[in-house]
């Protein structure tokens, strides 16, 4: 009887709830251990914000991949690739489309604020950079964009969401995953209740990519693009964190509309931008058939 509380007798593995109970604290613990081990190697270089972003990128890629791979192989008894990491030509296109779409989203947000007098441009150029513009862009693309996008999608829309789906069903898994995603970002600097709610909506935006494709690539591309364009290009804060940027500006509109010092995810102006992105994602994936959402609909019919 006690054994059935922990193990699924049909699959002879830990139940989904226990898998998540072990996984959620394992990721930050491993990343912290890696931080302690690797930080002395970089030394004073980490005082530079761009190097620090790249360093964090290394930590989350190594730590996130390691933990998910171990859990997937030895606890889930499933393959790493089955989370939605099949590499093919379509995967490349999904990533590119997601990346460009997010660039358009941030650009639209920027133009709306500028047009309505809620933002003033101060300067354009890499004037405060300690590196050449090309190296600056490369480091920020890696640390701010690709590393963060990959690791968070792997953990949230990969491991957490899909294990929740096995335990409580797809619909509730989407709801709980969005709430967890919003709560996680509430610990970021300058967060508000509104930012938590809007981050949860962004969580659904990323989930939608997996629901429509069965793969994580569209979501990874969108996440990487959103972070990269909002911070290093258009100069907004990245969920409360700052980076060197091409455009320097001052936000003059109210925080509840613009996001203020937290970034676009804390302003209601971003809501129609997200809705537009969902429509584009739907059109891009309209011919996909074997998807989690289609399988769910067939199961319920």
KAPE-V885510 format. One record per helix or strand of 3 or more residues. SS is the DSSP state (alpha for helix, beta for strand). FROM is the first residue (numbers start at 0). LEN is the number of residues. Records with the same first field share a line. If there is no record, write none. Layout:
# KAPE-V885510
SS = FROM-LEN + FROM-LEN
This chain:
# KAPE-V885510
alpha = 1-5 + 15-32 + 48-27 + 80-3 + 88-27 + 132-36 + 169-16 + 192-21 + 216-17 + 254-4 + 263-3 + 269-15 + 291-9
beta = 118-6 + 246-5
